[in-house]
Amino acid sequence: MDPIILTVAFTLGYLAHRASLPPMIGFLLAGLGLNLLGYTTDPILAQIAEFGVTLLLFTIGLKLDIKNLFKPEVWAGASIHMVLTTALFGLLLFLLSHSGLQFFLGLDMTTAMLVAFGLSFSSTVFAVKVLEGNGRMDSLNGRTAIGILIIQDLIAVVFLTISAGKMPSPYAILVLAALPLARALIFRMMDRVGHGELQLALGMFLTFVVGAALFDLVGLKADLGALIMGVLVAPHKRAKELANSLLSVKELMLIAFFIDIGLAGLPGWSGFMASVVLVLMLPLKMALYFFILSRFKLSARSSFKSTMNLSNYSEFGLIVCYMAVSTGMLDKQWLVVMAIALSLSFVAASPLNKFGDRIYERFGDLLKKFESKERHPEEKPVPVGDWRIAIVGMGRIGSGAYDVFRKQYGDVVVGLDYDPASVAQQKEEGRQVLLGDVTDPDYWHRLPRGKSKLKMVILAMPCMDAKLYVTSVLKKNNFPGTIASVAMFDDEINTLLEAGVDTAFNVYTEAGAGLANHIKENITLEDGMFSPVVSSVSPKSVK
């Protein structure tokens, strides 16, 4: 990649970061600025960008619960929104063809509907970047947004296949049938590749060869192959570790994606105005998302947050425009107009996602008027009992702490864990444990205000970011009790204490001390059994 491109991209990305905006905005602006300097889309850059999107879809698949796609708010919400958006946007574009604006002249209803169909999609790349950045990928609103985007991607694959007039090869059925059979072999490979560069190589192999290339070979969409491959290996215990190993490579490739969009350049004045008009239509798209999701029993907060994640246009709109241009239905300048509209939608959506919580706090009372009377199963109020101690993270450490405190103080201890299987097992063993993801901001909004009798919260989960987040929430809500936490490393202790934790300890150091005390209590040690060995070397002679 050209050193100048990298320099400009880093500089503007850094400035965007310092301005509390996602670096992707800086990368988009870098592409636009470089275009003004005479740079155009480079084939190598475009190829890297395409690889980035393919790798992104594979990592989405690694984290995707396929059952999430069958939830009504996902499959029905995506379908209803697409139909309504296409119809309303198509009508608006047809009316604009009579407005006198140059880029809309000559649009017939069929072409207007085709462009509107492209505008009905939201960007998977943007949403995933935002959700990963704010740690809400596994929240209800995050899972809903990602599920809708996956449904949209599947519809896109069907549309492209039909419109291209190219049917998949008969061997496609054999490939799809063989994938579940191959999973056992893939799982054995994942067990044996270790944790280093070989694991990274396996991830790239599964993405670009077994997934993308194999699907492309039999006439199926390459990106769909990467997504399905990710879903296929998602149940493996090391799927999350594999996703983390691919993170840096994916991030680097997606930089090329945003730069490549910006390099599409700026159209003339009338074309730029057409792009602005398309961006001004976004609030209607967002309003439809919010209204539809709220009809599926999501709270106003979850509906609003999902809407913010989806409040943009998709790169798929460019593909639709390209098809219309290739058939002579649209002028080729429409490609530039759509690229600018896509870029501007990213710029507009970034602060909306960045300050989404503040915006909701300001307009929440108004938005709550659109809530349905029934509540989504995952958003029912969290029960509050007569508990004094809460232990967050019911692994071995949390379970051990639970048993000690219950033995000493009785049934005033409650555990919290995000894993349904773990919660079920804990309940079978007689512990009071609630299902809840404390890293999901919406979880805290479902807690009854002013009714808790908690005096102590113990953070027993391994993730440092999760412990810091829970601490910040407790401090923000003026929790009057004690916050205790485990640490995996000594340097984490100071970080936790500075964040507001009252006491923290290195779990490995404490485990060593506990082991020594256990040996002393259970094994008889004879006097002189471990008397010091006298060294034959004088201390003074040691340098």
LOVEXKOL-580766 format. One record per residue (C-alpha): x, y, z; residue number from 1. Coordinates in Angstrom, 2 decimals. Each point is the difference from the previous one (the first is absolute). Layout:
BEGIN
PT         u         v         w   sevo
PT         X         Y         Z    NUM
...
END
This chain:
BEGIN
PT         u         v         w   sevo
PT      0.00      0.00      0.00      1
PT      1.24      3.50     -0.87      2
PT      1.84      1.65      2.95      3
PT     -1.88      3.25     -0.66      4
PT     -3.35     -1.78      0.28      5
PT      1.07     -1.58      3.29      6
PT      1.29      3.33      1.34      7
PT     -3.18      1.91     -0.83      8
PT     -2.22     -2.83      1.27      9
PT      1.84     -0.24      3.32     10
PT      0.08      3.77      0.51     11
PT     -3.70      0.54     -0.63     12
PT     -0.94     -3.16      1.87     13
PT      1.99      1.22      3.00     14
PT     -1.61      3.45     -0.15     15
PT     -3.47     -1.59     -0.16     16
PT      0.87     -2.12      3.03     17
PT      1.19      3.07      1.92     18
PT     -3.30      1.69     -0.89     19
PT     -1.87     -2.94      1.62     20
PT     -1.15     -1.28     -3.40     21
PT      0.58     -3.48     -1.42     22
PT      3.29     -0.16     -1.98     23
PT     -2.00     -1.31     -2.97     24
PT     -1.20      3.57     -0.57     25
PT      3.62      1.09     -0.36     26
PT      0.65     -2.81     -2.47     27
PT     -3.01      1.06     -2.09     28
PT      1.19      3.61     -0.01     29
PT      3.47     -1.21     -0.92     30
PT     -1.42     -1.68     -3.10     31
PT     -1.92      3.13     -1.00     32
PT      3.05      2.22      0.57     33
PT      2.27     -2.29     -1.96     34
PT     -2.48      0.02     -2.87     35
PT      0.23      3.80     -0.10     36
PT      3.79     -0.41     -0.27     37
PT     -0.42     -2.20     -3.07     38
PT     -0.04     -3.46      1.56     39
PT     -2.50     -2.55     -1.28     40
PT     -1.10     -3.44      1.13     41
PT      2.95     -2.37     -0.14     42
PT     -0.66     -3.65     -0.99     43
PT      2.16     -1.27      2.86     44
PT     -1.75      2.27      2.51     45
PT     -3.40     -1.13     -1.30     46
PT      1.06     -3.65      0.32     47
PT      1.14      0.52      3.60     48
PT     -3.32      1.74      0.73     49
PT     -1.91     -2.96     -1.44     50
PT      2.08     -2.41      2.10     51
PT     -0.81      2.11      3.07     52
PT     -3.75     -0.33     -0.54     53
PT      0.32     -3.75     -0.58     54
PT      2.03     -0.43      3.19     55
PT     -2.50      2.15      1.89     56
PT     -2.86     -2.29     -1.03     57
PT      1.99     -3.06      1.15     58
PT      0.57      1.54      3.45     59
PT     -3.69      0.96      0.21     60
PT     -0.84     -3.64     -0.65     61
PT      2.37     -1.07      2.79     62
PT     -2.05      2.04      2.48     63
PT     -3.44     -0.63     -1.49     64
PT     -2.67     -2.04      1.72     65
PT     -2.00     -1.34     -2.94     66
PT     -3.12     -0.18      2.20     67
PT      0.09      3.78      0.19     68
PT     -0.94      0.23     -3.70     69
PT     -3.32     -1.77      0.65     70
PT     -1.18      2.55      2.55     71
PT     -2.98      2.03     -1.30     72
PT      1.64      3.37      0.59     73
PT      2.88     -1.13     -2.21     74
PT     -1.40     -1.81     -3.05     75
PT     -3.41      1.71     -0.03     76
PT      1.42      3.37      1.02     77
PT      2.59     -0.09     -2.80     78
PT     -2.54     -1.11     -2.61     79
PT     -2.70      2.51      0.93     80
PT      2.49      2.85      0.17     81
PT      1.44     -0.85     -3.41     82
PT     -3.43     -0.08     -1.66     83
PT     -1.16      3.28      1.57     84
PT      3.28      1.82     -0.62     85
PT      0.16     -1.10     -3.64     86
PT     -3.59      1.13     -0.59     87
PT      0.30      3.38      1.75     88
PT      3.47      0.85     -1.31     89
PT     -0.99     -1.11     -3.50     90
PT     -3.00      2.33      0.06     91
PT      2.13      2.90      1.29     92
PT      2.67     -0.55     -2.68     93
PT     -2.67     -0.15     -2.71     94
PT     -1.45      3.29      1.26     95
PT      3.49      1.54      0.05     96
PT      0.34     -0.88     -3.69     97
PT     -2.54      2.79     -0.57     98
PT      1.72      2.46      2.35     99
PT      2.52      1.39     -2.48    100
PT      3.08     -1.41      1.78    101
PT      2.34     -1.26     -2.74    102
PT      0.96     -3.36      1.50    103
PT     -3.62     -1.02      0.53    104
PT     -1.23      0.93     -3.50    105
PT     -1.18     -2.89     -2.11    106
PT     -0.50     -2.47      2.86    107
PT     -2.97     -2.20     -0.79    108
PT     -1.81     -1.92      2.72    109
PT      1.87     -3.27     -0.67    110
PT      3.42      1.62      0.25    111
PT     -1.06      2.02      3.05    112
PT     -1.08     -3.19      1.74    113
PT      3.31     -1.67     -0.89    114
PT      2.01      2.85      1.53    115
PT     -2.33      0.06      3.02    116
PT      0.58     -3.72      0.49    117
PT      3.74      0.68      0.22    118
PT     -0.61      2.81      2.49    119
PT     -2.07     -2.29      2.24    120
PT      3.13     -1.92      1.07    121
PT      2.19      1.04      2.94    122
PT      3.74     -0.50      0.24    123
PT      1.19     -3.15      1.75    124
PT      3.57      1.34      0.13    125
PT     -1.02      3.23      1.73    126
PT     -2.32     -1.65      2.53    127
PT      2.55     -2.64      1.01    128
PT      2.74      2.61      0.40    129
PT     -2.24      2.09      2.26    130
PT     -1.24     -2.94      2.07    131
PT      3.51     -1.40      0.47    132
PT      1.25      3.45      0.96    133
PT     -2.58      0.55      2.75    134
PT     -0.09     -3.64      1.16    135
PT     -3.70     -0.52     -0.79    136
PT      0.32     -2.80     -2.55    137
PT     -1.67     -2.51      2.36    138
PT     -2.66      2.36      1.34    139
PT     -3.63     -0.41     -1.09    140
PT      0.13      3.04     -2.25    141
PT      3.35     -1.16     -1.45    142
PT     -1.23     -3.51     -0.74    143
PT     -3.20      1.39     -1.51    144
PT      1.88      2.40     -2.28    145
PT      2.47     -2.68     -1.13    146
PT     -2.82     -2.48     -0.60    147
PT     -1.85      2.51     -2.20    148
PT      3.18      0.67     -1.96    149
PT      0.57     -3.72     -0.55    150
PT     -3.56     -0.38     -1.34    151
PT      0.66      2.97     -2.29    152
PT      3.22     -1.61     -1.23    153
PT     -1.83     -3.23     -0.78    154
PT     -2.64      1.92     -1.97    155
PT      2.83      1.77     -1.83    156
PT      1.52     -3.35     -1.01    157
PT     -3.34     -1.21     -1.39    158
PT     -0.54      3.29     -1.86    159
PT      3.46     -0.03     -1.57    160
PT     -0.36     -3.62     -1.07    161
PT     -3.36      0.62     -1.67    162
PT      0.94      3.34     -1.59    163
PT      3.27     -1.40     -1.40    164
PT     -1.88     -2.87     -1.59    165
PT      2.68     -2.38      1.25    166
PT     -1.21     -3.10      1.75    167
PT      2.24     -1.83      2.47    168
PT      1.82     -3.10     -1.22    169
PT     -1.62     -3.38      0.73    170
PT      3.05     -0.67      2.15    171
PT     -1.16      2.75      2.38    172
PT     -2.37     -2.48      1.64    173
PT      2.89     -2.39      0.59    174
PT      2.11      2.78      1.55    175
PT     -2.79      1.05      2.35    176
PT     -0.66     -3.63      0.96    177
PT      3.70     -0.68      0.62    178
PT      0.60      2.96      2.32    179
PT     -1.62     -1.54      3.11    180
PT      1.95     -3.20     -0.66    181
PT      3.24      1.98     -0.25    182
PT     -0.63      1.77      3.29    183
PT      1.36     -2.90      2.05    184
PT      3.30      0.21     -1.90    185
PT      0.11      3.79      0.38    186
PT     -0.63     -0.32      3.74    187
PT      2.91     -2.43      0.35    188
PT      2.23      2.46     -1.84    189
PT     -1.09      2.83      2.31    190
PT      0.86     -2.17      3.00    191
PT      3.52     -0.64     -1.26    192
PT      1.25      3.23     -1.62    193
PT      1.02      1.63      3.27    194
PT     -0.36      3.68      0.80    195
PT      2.49      1.71     -2.30    196
PT      0.50      0.73     -3.67    197
PT     -1.31     -3.42     -1.08    198
PT     -3.38      0.85      1.52    199
PT     -0.03      3.25     -1.97    200
PT      0.89     -1.90     -3.19    201
PT     -2.87     -2.43      0.65    202
PT     -2.43      2.91      0.32    203
PT      1.14      1.47     -3.32    204
PT     -0.20     -3.45     -1.65    205
PT     -3.55     -0.60      1.22    206
PT     -1.07      3.50     -1.08    207
PT      1.51      0.36     -3.46    208
PT      0.41     -3.61     -1.18    209
PT     -2.55     -2.29      1.64    210
PT     -2.57      2.77      0.22    211
PT      0.33      2.70     -2.68    212
PT      1.91     -1.79     -2.78    213
PT     -1.95     -3.26      0.26    214
PT     -3.36      1.80     -0.13    215
PT      1.13      2.15     -2.91    216
PT      1.14     -3.13     -1.85    217
PT     -3.51     -1.49      0.07    218
PT     -1.77      3.24     -0.92    219
PT     -0.90      1.20      3.50    220
PT      0.87      3.39      1.53    221
PT      3.50     -0.06      1.46    222
PT     -0.93      2.22      2.95    223
PT     -2.89     -2.33      0.83    224
PT      2.49     -2.87      0.12    225
PT      2.17      1.85      2.52    226
PT     -3.04      0.76      2.17    227
PT     -1.26     -3.61     -0.08    228
PT      3.48     -1.31      0.79    229
PT      0.11      2.24      3.07    230
PT     -3.42     -1.23      1.14    231
PT      1.14     -3.59     -0.56    232
PT      2.96      0.23      2.39    233
PT     -1.64      2.39      2.50    234
PT     -0.95     -2.77      2.46    235
PT      3.66     -0.93      0.52    236
PT      1.39      1.00      3.39    237
PT      2.85      1.95     -1.64    238
PT     -2.15      1.91     -2.52    239
PT      0.25      3.22      2.00    240
PT      3.77     -0.41      0.28    241
PT      0.19     -0.50     -3.77    242
PT     -2.03      3.19     -0.55    243
PT      2.37      1.92      2.27    244
PT      3.05     -1.29     -1.89    245
PT     -1.49      1.36     -3.26    246
PT     -0.92      3.36      1.51    247
PT      3.11      1.98     -0.98    248
PT      0.04     -1.36     -3.57    249
PT     -3.68      0.81     -0.41    250
PT      0.43      3.53      1.37    251
PT      2.89      0.68     -2.39    252
PT     -1.95     -1.20     -3.02    253
PT     -3.07      2.04      0.94    254
PT      2.12      3.16      0.00    255
PT      0.42     -0.64     -3.72    256
PT     -3.77     -0.44     -0.29    257
PT     -0.78      3.49      1.34    258
PT      2.82      1.65     -1.95    259
PT     -1.23     -1.68     -3.17    260
PT     -3.51      1.40      0.49    261
PT      1.39      3.51      0.44    262
PT      2.14     -0.33     -3.13    263
PT     -3.21     -0.10     -2.05    264
PT      0.35      3.77      0.11    265
PT     -2.35      2.94      0.03    266
PT     -2.55      0.54     -2.78    267
PT     -0.95      3.36     -1.42    268
PT     -2.09      2.46      1.97    269
PT     -3.33     -1.44     -1.13    270
PT      1.23     -3.53      0.69    271
PT      1.12      1.01      3.49    272
PT     -3.44      1.52      0.64    273
PT     -1.56     -3.29     -1.12    274
PT      2.18     -1.82      2.57    275
PT     -1.15      2.42      2.70    276
PT     -3.63     -0.62     -0.96    277
PT      0.51     -3.75      0.43    278
PT      1.55      0.56      3.43    279
PT     -2.94      2.22      0.99    280
PT     -2.24     -3.00     -0.69    281
PT      1.77     -2.02      2.71    282
PT     -2.26      1.17      2.88    283
PT     -2.95     -1.67     -1.72    284
PT      1.97     -3.26     -0.21    285
PT      0.93      0.33      3.68    286
PT     -3.59      0.74      1.06    287
PT     -1.16     -3.16     -1.74    288
PT      2.64     -2.07      1.80    289
PT     -1.01      1.41      3.39    290
PT     -3.74     -0.43     -0.54    291
PT      0.31     -3.57     -1.32    292
PT      2.35     -1.17      2.75    293
PT     -2.19      1.52      2.71    294
PT     -2.96     -1.97     -1.42    295
PT      1.96     -3.17      0.72    296
PT     -0.03      0.79      3.75    297
PT      3.50      1.47      0.20    298
PT      0.28      2.85      2.46    299
PT      0.37      3.53     -1.27    300
PT      3.66     -0.06      1.05    301
PT      0.83     -3.23     -1.85    302
PT     -1.98      1.08     -3.08    303
PT      1.79      3.34      0.01    304
PT      3.47     -1.51      0.42    305
PT     -0.59     -2.55     -2.79    306
PT     -1.27      2.82     -2.21    307
PT      3.21      1.97      0.61    308
PT      2.06     -3.05     -1.04    309
PT     -1.98     -0.21     -3.25    310
PT     -0.24      3.73     -0.77    311
PT      2.09      0.01     -3.17    312
PT      0.11     -1.19     -3.58    313
PT      1.79     -3.12     -1.14    314
PT      2.69     -0.73     -2.52    315
PT     -2.63     -2.25     -1.59    316
PT     -1.62      3.18     -1.35    317
PT      3.10      0.47     -2.13    318
PT     -0.41     -3.50     -1.43    319
PT     -3.63      0.68     -0.92    320
PT      1.03      3.28     -1.68    321
PT      2.78     -1.77     -1.88    322
PT     -2.52     -2.47     -1.38    323
PT     -2.34      2.82     -1.06    324
PT      2.90      1.86     -1.66    325
PT      1.14     -3.13     -1.86    326
PT     -3.48     -0.41     -1.49    327
PT     -0.24      3.68     -0.96    328
PT     -2.74      0.79      2.52    329
PT      2.14      2.55      1.86    330
PT      2.78      2.41     -0.87    331
PT      3.41     -1.19      1.29    332
PT      0.27      3.13      2.16    333
PT     -2.60     -1.62      2.23    334
PT      2.74     -2.30      1.27    335
PT      1.87      3.01      1.36    336
PT     -3.20      1.49      1.42    337
PT     -0.79     -3.24      1.83    338
PT      3.58     -0.29      1.28    339
PT     -0.18      3.53      1.43    340
PT     -3.42     -0.68      1.52    341
PT      1.44     -3.15      1.61    342
PT      2.97      1.94      1.37    343
PT     -2.19      2.83      1.31    344
PT     -2.34     -2.51      1.65    345
PT      3.00     -1.43      1.88    346
PT      1.05      3.49      1.08    347
PT     -3.54      0.79      1.19    348
PT     -0.46     -3.35      1.77    349
PT      3.28      0.11      1.93    350
PT     -0.93      2.72      2.52    351
PT     -3.50     -1.49      0.31    352
PT      1.56     -3.27      1.16    353
PT      2.69      1.73      2.05    354
PT     -2.50      2.06      1.99    355
PT     -2.97     -2.35     -0.32    356
PT     -0.43     -0.44      3.77    357
PT     -0.06      3.77      0.56    358
PT     -2.47      0.50     -2.83    359
PT     -2.27     -2.66      1.44    360
PT      0.15      1.49      3.50    361
PT     -1.19      3.29     -1.47    362
PT     -2.84     -1.37     -2.14    363
PT     -0.71     -3.25      1.84    364
PT     -3.35      1.10      1.43    365
PT     -1.26      0.83     -3.48    366
PT      1.31     -3.25     -1.51    367
PT     -1.55     -2.11      2.77    368
PT     -3.44      1.00     -1.26    369
PT      0.58     -2.36     -2.95    370
PT      0.76     -3.04      2.16    371
PT     -2.36     -2.97     -0.17    372
PT     -1.79     -1.01      3.18    373
PT      1.69     -3.40      0.06    374
PT      3.73     -0.25      0.54    375
PT      2.53     -2.11     -1.87    376
PT      0.97     -3.15      2.00    377
PT      3.58      1.26      0.39    378
PT     -1.16      3.37      1.31    379
PT     -2.23     -0.99      2.84    380
PT      0.91      1.68      3.32    381
PT      2.82     -1.65      1.93    382
PT     -1.29     -1.48      3.28    383
PT      1.43      1.43      3.21    384
PT      0.11     -2.19      3.09    385
PT      1.23      0.41      3.55    386
PT      3.63     -0.20     -1.09    387
PT      2.98      1.72      1.63    388
PT      2.85     -1.43     -2.10    389
PT      0.09     -0.33     -3.80    390
PT      2.72     -2.00     -1.73    391
PT      0.44      0.83     -3.69    392
PT      1.46     -2.92     -1.97    393
PT     -0.83     -3.47      1.32    394
PT      3.03     -1.93     -1.18    395
PT      2.20     -1.93      2.41    396
PT      1.07      3.13      1.88    397
PT     -3.50      1.42      0.20    398
PT     -1.52     -3.33      1.04    399
PT      2.62     -0.44      2.73    400
PT     -0.62      3.50      1.37    401
PT     -3.76     -0.61     -0.12    402
PT      0.28     -3.16      2.11    403
PT      2.21      1.69      2.62    404
PT     -2.28      3.01      0.41    405
PT     -3.19     -2.07      0.08    406
PT      1.48     -2.28      2.66    407
PT      0.88      3.02      2.12    408
PT     -2.96      2.33     -0.62    409
PT     -2.81     -2.21     -1.31    410
PT     -2.15      0.46     -3.10    411
PT      0.81      3.66     -0.55    412
PT      2.35     -0.72     -2.92    413
PT     -0.96      0.11     -3.70    414
PT      2.10     -0.85     -3.04    415
PT     -0.17      1.59     -3.47    416
PT      1.15     -1.64     -3.21    417
PT     -0.67      0.53     -3.72    418
PT      0.21     -3.69     -1.00    419
PT     -3.41     -1.76      0.13    420
PT      1.63     -3.44      0.28    421
PT      2.15      1.14      2.92    422
PT     -3.00      1.56      1.75    423
PT     -2.00     -3.21     -0.40    424
PT      2.84     -2.08      1.46    425
PT      0.45      2.40      2.93    426
PT     -3.71     -0.24      0.81    427
PT      0.19     -3.80     -0.07    428
PT      2.79      0.23      2.57    429
PT     -2.27      2.07      2.28    430
PT      1.36      3.51     -0.57    431
PT     -2.08      3.11     -0.60    432
PT      1.25      1.20     -3.38    433
PT     -1.62      2.42     -2.47    434
PT      0.55      0.15     -3.74    435
PT      1.29      3.39     -1.03    436
PT      2.73      1.61     -2.09    437
PT      1.37      2.81      2.16    438
PT      2.03      1.34     -2.94    439
PT     -3.30      0.78     -1.77    440
PT     -0.94      3.60      0.92    441
PT     -3.69     -0.85     -0.41    442
PT      0.24     -2.53      2.83    443
PT      0.56      2.75      2.54    444
PT     -3.04      1.92     -1.23    445
PT     -2.22     -2.99      0.82    446
PT      1.00     -0.03      3.66    447
PT     -2.65      1.45      2.35    448
PT      1.20      3.33      1.36    449
PT      0.49      0.46      3.71    450
PT     -1.05     -3.54      1.02    451
PT      3.34     -1.76      0.23    452
PT      1.45     -0.85      3.42    453
PT      3.42     -0.96     -1.34    454
PT      2.96      0.78      2.21    455
PT      2.75     -1.62     -2.07    456
PT      0.65     -0.80     -3.67    457
PT      2.80     -2.46     -0.81    458
PT      1.36      0.06     -3.57    459
PT      1.19     -3.56     -0.66    460
PT      0.06      0.01     -3.82    461
PT      3.35     -0.10     -1.82    462
PT     -0.60      2.79     -2.54    463
PT      1.65      3.23      1.13    464
PT     -2.17      2.24     -2.20    465
PT     -3.14     -1.57      1.44    466
PT      1.18      0.64      3.56    467
PT      0.80      3.62     -0.78    468
PT     -3.36      0.49     -1.70    469
PT     -2.00     -1.45      2.92    470
PT      2.00      2.14      2.41    471
PT     -0.76      3.14     -2.01    472
PT     -3.73     -0.82     -0.04    473
PT     -0.08     -0.60      3.75    474
PT      1.83      3.25      0.67    475
PT     -2.25      1.92     -2.39    476
PT     -3.05     -1.30      1.88    477
PT      1.57      0.90      3.39    478
PT      0.18     -3.58      1.27    479
PT      0.56      0.39      3.78    480
PT      1.52     -3.41      0.67    481
PT      3.38     -1.64     -0.51    482
PT      1.40     -1.04     -3.38    483
PT      2.55     -2.83      0.03    484
PT      1.72     -1.50     -3.03    485
PT      2.41     -2.69     -1.07    486
PT      2.97      0.86     -2.23    487
PT      1.97     -2.20     -2.35    488
PT      3.19      2.09      0.18    489
PT      1.57      2.28      2.59    490
PT     -0.20      3.10     -2.22    491
PT     -3.78     -0.47     -0.27    492
PT     -0.39      0.62      3.72    493
PT      0.96      3.68     -0.18    494
PT     -2.21      0.49     -3.06    495
PT     -2.97     -1.47      1.84    496
PT      0.64      2.05      3.11    497
PT      0.27      3.19     -2.04    498
PT     -3.31     -0.85     -1.68    499
PT     -1.75     -0.13      3.38    500
PT      0.33     -3.61      1.19    501
PT      0.41     -0.11      3.79    502
PT      2.18     -3.09      0.10    503
PT      1.65     -2.18     -2.65    504
PT      2.35     -2.95      0.16    505
PT      2.02     -2.14     -2.39    506
PT     -1.87     -3.27     -0.16    507
PT      3.18     -1.99     -0.70    508
PT      1.87      1.51      2.96    509
PT     -2.95     -0.69      2.28    510
PT     -0.27     -3.53     -1.40    511
PT      3.65     -0.60      0.90    512
PT     -0.50      1.29      3.52    513
PT     -3.15     -2.08      0.32    514
PT      1.87     -3.11     -1.15    515
PT      2.72      0.54      2.61    516
PT     -2.58      0.51      2.78    517
PT     -1.89     -3.09     -1.15    518
PT      3.16     -2.12      0.21    519
PT      0.82      1.32      3.47    520
PT     -3.52     -0.76      1.23    521
PT     -0.27     -3.50     -1.46    522
PT      3.52     -1.43      0.08    523
PT      2.17     -0.47      3.08    524
PT      3.35      1.64     -0.48    525
PT      2.80     -1.20      2.29    526
PT      2.31      2.50      1.65    527
PT      3.18      0.47     -1.97    528
PT     -1.53     -1.70     -3.02    529
PT      0.75      3.07     -2.15    530
PT      2.94      1.54      1.85    531
PT      2.08      2.33     -2.21    532
PT      2.83     -1.52     -2.01    533
PT      3.35      1.60      0.84    534
PT      1.67      1.23     -3.17    535
PT      3.70     -0.62     -0.47    536
PT      0.32      3.32     -1.84    537
PT      0.52      3.13      2.01    538
PT     -2.66      2.66     -0.68    539
PT      2.74      2.58     -0.43    540
PT      1.50     -1.97     -2.87    541
PT     -3.19      0.11     -2.01    542
PT     -0.01      2.87     -2.50    543
END
